[in-house]
């Protein structure tokens, strides 16, 4: 007879130990599973999966996040519908780079200043938990880059990019 059950005579061990993921969204490190919020973590490998010219395809892989580039350097970013009343730019979202606010006092954020090649990870805090970063906030985007002069590490990064229509970096 054919059985749909596992053969009990064989020892199946399909578990694996994964590396811990820590978030720093609340001022101190916490394990991702223990954080009392909807948080997405994008690591360096995920950042390098797409074109290194823009964050649009990277951020669009996260549920509840929608990013568009209307014209070169002009971005729209929405976390959980934050653009419903103001359908342009980046509204009600606080952006930090290495704990330095990139969002100015008027609520404007200039994401075209960010070099995606310098980022080591991104944390996206969605919903009410992001109010730690300011009142009336729909979300927060925490950009982390490696520090250029870490103790005991010397490195140089160089790159060239070329393409159609005169693209050259």
N, C-alpha and C positions, 0 to 999 in steps of 0.2 A: 504494500500500500504506500502511497505517496503522502508525505506529511508536510504541511507548510511550516511546521515548527523547526527550530534549530536542532541540529543533531547534538544531543547532550553528551555524546562521547567525545566531542572535540572541545577543546578549551579555547573559546574566543575571547581575546582581550583587545578590544578596539578603542581603548581609552588612551588619551595622550595628555601630557602636561603642557599647558600653554604658558607663555610668559605673562606676568601680571601687567595690567594696564592701569596707570595712575593718572588721575586728573587733578589739576590744581585750581579748579574753578572757584573754590570757596576759601582761598587764601592759604590753604595747607593741602598737602597731598592726601588723597584718599583713593582707595581702590575704586575702579570704575563701577563695579557692581554695588558698592556701598554708598555711592553718591545719591542723595535724595532729589534727583532731578533727571530730566531728559538731556543727556549729554552725548555728543558724538565726538569721537577722537579720530583724527586723520593723521596717520604717521608718515614718515619720510618715503616709505615704499609706495604708499598710495598717492602721495604728491607727485612722484616721478612716473606714475603710470600714464599720465596724459601729457599733452603739449605743455612745455614749460614756459609758455608765453602768457597764460591767463589762469586765474583760479576758477573760471566758470565751469568747466567739466568736472573738476574735483569737488566743488561744493554741491553740484547738482546730483552727486551720488548719495547724498545724505537725505533721508526722509524728512519732509517738512521744511526743506530749504530749497529755495529757487533763486538762481542768479542768472541775469541776462546782461549782455554787453550790447547796448543799443548802437553805439558808435565806438571807435577805438578810445578806450580810457573812460567811457561813460557807462557806469555799472548800475544795475538795479539789483538789490538784494532783499529777499523776503524770507523771514523765518516765521513759520506758522501764520501766514497771512498778514504780516505786518504792513504790507503796502496797500491794503484794501481802501483806505481813505486817501492815500497820497501815492498814486501809482508811478512814482519816479524816484530815482536816487536811492539812498539808503536812509530809511526813517525808523526810529524807535529801536535801533540796534546799536549797541556800543561795541566798538572795535578797539582792541588793545594789541600792541606789539611789544613783547617782552615786558609786560606790565606797564607800559607807557600808553596813555590814551591817544588813539589816532582820531577819535571822534571829537570834533571841536565843540565849543559851548553852544553853538547854534544847531547841533545835531548832524552836521555834515561830516562825511567820512570820505577821504580821497584814497580809494583802494588802488588807483593807478600808480601810487608811490611805492607799492610793495613789489619786491622782486621775488617771485615764487621760488627761484633757485636758492635763496637764502633761508627759506623756511624749513624747519625741522619737524614741526607738527602744528596742528590746528585743533583747538577745542571749540565746539559749538554748544552753547548752553541755550536750550529752547524753553520758552514759556516763563512762568512766574518766578522760577528760581533765579533767572537772570536779573531780577530786581536788585540783587546785591550790587550790581554795577550801575544802578541809577533807576530813578522812578520812571514809570511808564515805559518800561523796556520790554520788548517782545523777545529779545534774545541778545546774546553776547557772542562775539567772535574773538577768541584769544589766539593770536598768532605767536608762535614761538620760533625763534631762530637760534642757531648756535652762536654763542658769544665769540667774537673774532679773536680775542686774546685770552683763551683759557689757559690756565697755568699748566706748563709742561707740554703744550701742543702748539706746533708751528705748522701752518699749512697755507697753501695757495690754491685758489680755484680759478680756472680759466676756461672759457668756452667761446665757441663761434657758432652762430646760427645763420643760415642762409635759406632763401626760398624764392618763390615766384614774386613778380611785381616789385623787385628791388629790395626784398626783405634781407637785411643784413644787420646782425648784432654782434 
